[in-house]
Amino acid sequence: MKEFLEYLRVIKKRTPGTLAQYKSILKEFAKFEPVSHASFSRYAEKITTNAPKTQKNKLMVVKEYLNWKADNGKIPAGDRYWNQADSPRFKRLPKALDIEELQKIIRVIDDPYWKAFFSFIANTGARISEVLTFDPDKQASFVGDYAMISFIGKGNKERTLRLSRAVLDNAIEAGVFGRRVTTAGAGLALKRYAKRAGITKNVSPHTLRHTFAVAQVTNGMPINQLQAILGHSSVATTGVYLEVLADRVTVPTLV
């Protein structure tokens, strides 16, 4: 396992957080090694008590580990039976706020920094990691009343967004990009303000991204345009926002 984790660190350039997750999963799987059809089946049975998403992550990690071992002659390759294991199929729809709920939260924020911070996410649909690493000197330019900003998202993919200059100006003036906070700190701040606004939903900075996306679809933005703005690699990922809207649509009477 140590050799595999070192391979992930040095060759695959996995982050410390990812390596810690892999280590935890493989430590659990180590109890079922040396692997065989029978021991792998026992492992697959054991993790059925986990949530579907957790099962999916564990199987992904273990499959990658076993394929690496087979590729490097550490276990017989055989038919690689472990690749036949399927994780539960599930779909968790994004949780978004209503616009009125979002506005209530923004109104009760009494700290100019946090007000600008969360307004920037809500108005751009940015991931919090993108906001925390955003450098306006390098990633923004101005054209009249508009700002052109670029985000470096997952997989180091860059995307560009045009928005009102005032949104970026407000964030810069409030020091959003000069004061570096943690993801956890931002999450706690948002929960505090949501509670103050009387919002009972579980709210996180990512909820603001979902709220942005749902609002764009509601206003008629084509799904492929939203895909580009959000930085999704697949339009299928963006398509879930259409399902979120399903219970908000009134079906007209035809006859």
C-alpha positions in Angstrom: 0.0 0.0 0.0 2.8 2.4 0.8 4.4 1.9 -2.6 1.0 2.6 -4.3 0.5 5.8 -2.2 4.0 7.0 -3.1 3.2 6.3 -6.8 0.0 8.5 -6.5 2.0 11.2 -4.7 5.0 11.4 -7.0 3.7 10.2 -10.4 0.0 11.1 -10.3 0.5 14.3 -8.3 -2.5 13.6 -6.0 -3.1 16.2 -3.3 -2.5 15.4 0.4 -6.2 15.4 1.1 -6.8 12.8 -1.7 -3.9 10.7 -0.4 -5.3 10.7 3.1 -8.7 9.5 1.8 -7.0 6.7 -0.2 -4.9 5.7 2.8 -8.0 5.4 5.0 -9.9 3.3 2.4 -7.0 1.0 1.7 -6.3 0.5 5.4 -9.8 -0.9 5.7 -9.4 -3.0 2.6 -6.1 -4.4 3.9 -8.1 -6.7 6.2 -9.3 -8.5 3.1 -5.9 -9.1 1.6 -4.4 -11.1 0.0 -7.2 -10.5 -2.4 -9.3 -13.4 -3.9 -12.7 -13.7 -5.4 -14.0 -14.7 -2.0 -12.3 -12.0 0.0 -13.2 -9.3 -2.5 -16.9 -10.4 -2.3 -16.7 -10.2 1.5 -15.3 -6.6 1.2 -18.0 -5.6 -1.3 -20.7 -7.0 1.1 -19.2 -5.2 4.1 -19.3 -1.8 2.6 -23.0 -2.1 1.6 -23.7 -0.6 5.1 -22.1 2.7 3.9 -24.0 5.4 2.0 -24.1 5.0 -1.8 -21.6 7.8 -2.4 -19.2 6.3 0.1 -19.5 2.8 -1.5 -18.8 4.4 -4.9 -15.7 6.1 -3.6 -14.4 3.0 -1.9 -14.8 0.8 -4.9 -13.2 3.3 -7.1 -10.1 3.5 -4.9 -9.8 -0.2 -4.4 -10.2 -1.0 -8.1 -7.5 1.5 -8.9 -5.2 -0.1 -6.3 -5.8 -3.6 -7.5 -5.3 -2.6 -11.1 -2.0 -1.0 -10.2 -0.9 -4.1 -8.4 -1.9 -6.3 -11.3 -0.1 -4.0 -13.8 3.1 -4.2 -11.7 3.0 -8.0 -11.3 2.2 -7.9 -7.6 -0.9 -10.0 -7.9 -2.1 -12.2 -10.8 -3.9 -10.1 -13.4 -6.3 -12.9 -14.4 -9.7 -11.6 -15.4 -9.5 -8.7 -13.0 -12.8 -9.7 -11.5 -12.8 -6.7 -9.2 -13.6 -4.4 -12.1 -17.0 -6.1 -12.5 -18.2 -4.8 -9.1 -20.8 -2.0 -9.5 -21.5 0.7 -7.0 -25.1 1.6 -6.2 -26.7 3.9 -8.7 -27.9 7.1 -7.1 -28.5 10.7 -8.0 -28.4 13.5 -5.5 -30.0 16.6 -6.8 -28.3 19.9 -5.9 -29.8 21.9 -3.1 -30.5 25.5 -4.1 -32.0 28.5 -2.3 -34.9 30.5 -3.5 -33.8 34.0 -4.6 -35.8 35.4 -1.7 -33.9 33.2 0.8 -30.6 34.2 -0.8 -31.5 37.9 -0.5 -32.5 37.5 3.1 -29.1 36.0 4.0 -27.2 38.8 2.1 -29.3 41.5 3.9 -28.5 40.3 7.4 -24.7 40.1 6.9 -23.2 43.0 8.8 -19.6 42.4 7.9 -18.7 44.1 4.6 -16.1 41.4 3.9 -18.5 38.5 4.1 -21.3 40.3 2.4 -19.0 40.9 -0.6 -17.6 37.4 -0.4 -20.9 35.6 -0.6 -22.4 38.0 -3.1 -19.4 37.3 -5.4 -20.1 33.6 -5.3 -23.8 34.0 -5.8 -23.3 36.3 -8.7 -20.6 34.2 -10.5 -21.4 30.6 -9.6 -17.8 30.2 -8.6 -16.5 27.3 -6.5 -15.2 28.5 -3.2 -11.8 27.1 -4.0 -11.8 29.4 -7.1 -12.6 32.4 -5.0 -9.9 31.7 -2.4 -7.2 31.5 -5.1 -8.6 34.3 -7.3 -6.1 37.1 -8.2 -7.9 40.0 -9.9 -4.6 41.5 -11.2 -4.0 38.3 -13.2 -7.5 36.9 -13.8 -9.6 40.0 -14.5 -9.8 42.9 -17.0 -12.4 45.6 -17.5 -14.4 46.6 -20.6 -16.6 49.5 -19.9 -19.2 48.6 -17.3 -18.2 44.9 -17.5 -15.5 42.8 -16.0 -14.0 39.8 -17.7 -12.8 37.3 -15.2 -11.3 33.8 -15.6 -11.4 31.0 -13.1 -9.0 28.1 -12.9 -11.3 25.2 -12.1 -11.1 21.4 -11.7 -8.3 19.8 -13.8 -6.7 23.3 -14.2 -9.3 24.1 -16.8 -9.8 27.8 -17.4 -13.1 29.5 -18.2 -14.1 33.1 -18.7 -17.1 34.9 -17.4 -18.4 38.4 -18.2 -20.3 40.1 -15.4 -21.2 43.6 -14.1 -18.1 45.5 -13.1 -19.7 46.5 -9.9 -19.7 42.9 -8.6 -16.0 42.6 -8.9 -15.3 46.2 -7.7 -17.3 45.5 -4.5 -15.4 42.3 -3.9 -12.0 44.1 -4.4 -13.0 47.0 -2.2 -14.1 44.7 0.6 -10.8 42.9 0.5 -12.2 39.6 -0.6 -9.1 38.6 -2.5 -6.6 40.0 -0.1 -7.8 38.3 3.1 -7.4 34.5 2.7 -9.8 32.5 4.8 -10.4 28.8 4.9 -13.2 26.8 3.3 -14.3 25.7 6.8 -14.3 29.3 8.0 -16.4 30.5 5.1 -18.9 27.7 5.7 -19.3 28.5 9.3 -19.8 32.2 8.6 -22.5 31.4 6.0 -24.3 29.1 8.3 -24.3 31.7 11.0 -25.8 34.3 8.7 -28.4 31.8 7.3 -29.5 31.1 10.8 -29.8 34.8 11.6 -31.9 35.2 8.4 -34.3 32.4 9.6 -33.2 30.0 6.9 -33.6 26.4 8.1 -32.1 24.7 5.1 -28.5 23.3 5.4 -26.5 26.0 3.6 -22.9 26.0 2.4 -20.9 28.1 0.0 -21.6 25.5 -2.7 -25.3 26.1 -2.1 -24.8 29.6 -3.5 -23.2 28.0 -6.7 -26.3 25.8 -7.1 -28.6 28.8 -6.5 -26.8 30.7 -9.2 -27.1 27.8 -11.7 -30.8 27.2 -11.0 -31.5 31.0 -11.4 -29.8 31.0 -14.8 -31.8 28.0 -16.0 -35.0 29.6 -14.7 -34.2 32.8 -16.6 -33.8 30.8 -19.8 -30.1 30.3 -20.2 -29.3 27.4 -22.6 -27.8 24.4 -20.7 -24.7 24.3 -22.8 -23.9 28.0 -22.0 -24.4 27.3 -18.3 -22.1 24.3 -18.6 -19.3 26.6 -19.9 -20.0 29.2 -17.2 -19.8 26.6 -14.4 -16.8 24.8 -15.9 -18.5 21.3 -16.1 -16.7 18.9 -18.3 -19.9 17.1 -19.2 -23.3 18.7 -20.1 -24.9 15.8 -18.2 -23.5 17.2 -15.0 -25.1 20.6 -15.7 -28.4 18.9 -16.8 -29.3 18.0 -13.2 -30.4 21.6 -12.7 -33.2 20.9 -15.1 -34.4 18.2 -12.8 -34.2 20.6 -9.8 -36.7 22.8 -11.6 -39.2 20.0 -12.3 -41.2 20.6 -9.1 -41.3 24.3 -9.8 -43.1 24.0 -13.1 -46.8 24.1 -13.4 -48.0 21.9 -16.2 -50.6 23.8 -18.3 -54.0 22.4 -19.0 -54.3 21.5 -22.7 -57.9 20.5 -23.0 
